[in-house]
Amino acid sequence: MPHPIAYLVFNGNCEEAMRFYERALEGRIETIVRNGDSPMADQIPKELHQRAMHIRLALDGDGYLYAGDCPPQMPYDGIKGVSLTLNYDTVEKAQQIFAALAEGGTVTMALQPTFWAKTWGMVVDRFGTAWNVNGELLAI
């Protein structure tokens, strides 16, 4: 069965965002393809060659996060109507990741106990991505 992979779109700061996620989520960037590296490079204005066409970030547990910069001919409308959820085995790990994602962002719900996890919180990071972070899920 396929596992859905979130594909985030940014407006020229994709590589900066993904390097932030690499540190905050303790992942590893495996692939960066810039516009200038693609077979279509001659069709892309040279000033956009350094923008990310595709970045793949590997996460623990065989997870991935993909991203790219919005193509220049398309309007960028931000990340809307979605949040990404991260589940951690311990409250301490959830607290660590939540704090990292909150750097420069906005905490919309502080970490707190809830009926489905020992801790849960919501944050919108400095790049506009909304996150739910759970620590120690409970059987419900």
C-alpha angles and dihedrals in degrees: 000000000000119000114223113241121204113236111199123199123209136184103242098312099081096119091049090050094047092048087052090051090046089059099035096046095035091238134141127239106229101174138026119178114181124198089252091056095055128097086245095057092116089059094053123079110255092237088065097048093101094054115107116256092180136357125182118201117192116213132193115277096037093291127143139196118201128195145164141174117266111263108258094240092057126076115246112226101174129244109306140168098015140084129189119229125213121191120199130188093227137043089228093058091047090051092050095050093042091053091049093050091046093059103117091353136095125264106219095178120016118228109276141150116276136175094262100043141019086241135011135168143164129227137171107213125221090268094056099257115139117221135189113201122196128188122197104354115222126218109260 
